[in-house]
Amino acid sequence: MKITHYPETDSIYIDLSNRPSFETKEINSDLNVDLDENGKPVGIDIHGHASKYVDISSILFETAKP
């Protein structure tokens, strides 16, 4: 698992697998789940308001380069 933080947009992507994403399901306006071709989750995208859902200060991140 890999967690990438995008501070400029207050977003987090959680890579759950190295399998490719086949489809994305919107859970709500801030949260999407990427699924593989068998419907298994491969990633979670918390965009726009990640700090509302996750205590970012307590997680070790790899910060994305712009």
N, C-alpha and C positions, 0 to 999 in steps of 0.2 A: 504494500500500500504506500502511496505517495500523496502528500498533501501539499498543494501549491497555493500560496497566498498572493493575491493581486491587490496590494494596499491602495493603489490609485483608484480602484473601483469598489473597495471593501468587499472583495469576492474571494471565495475559496473553491478549489477543485480538488476533490478526493478521488484519486485513481485507485480503484479497487482491484483491477485486473489488467493484464496486458492484452486481453481480447479486444477486438475492435468494436466500437459502438455501431449498432445497427439502427436504433431508434431512440428518441428522447421523449420521456414522459414529463410533462409539467405537473408538479405537485401543487405549487402555488406560484405567485408572481416572483418569489425569491428563490425557488428551489426546483431544480430539474434533476431527474435520474436518467442516466444513459444506460441502455440495455443492449445486450448482445443479441444475435439472431435467434437465440433460444429463450429470450425474455429474462435472462439473468442480469442483475445489475453489474455494471463495469465501472461506473463513475457517478459521483454526486457533485452537482454544481450549485453552490450557494452564492448567488450573485446580487450585488447591490447593497445588501445589508447583513453580511456574514457575521459581523460583531453582535448583531441582535440575537443570533442563534448559538454562537460559539464564543467561549471566553478565549479570544485569540492570544492573549498574553500568556496562557498556560500551555500553548502548543508550540512545538519546534517545527518551523516551516522551512521549506526551500522557497525563497521569494523569487518570483518571475522577473526577468529583466524586460523592460519595455522595448 
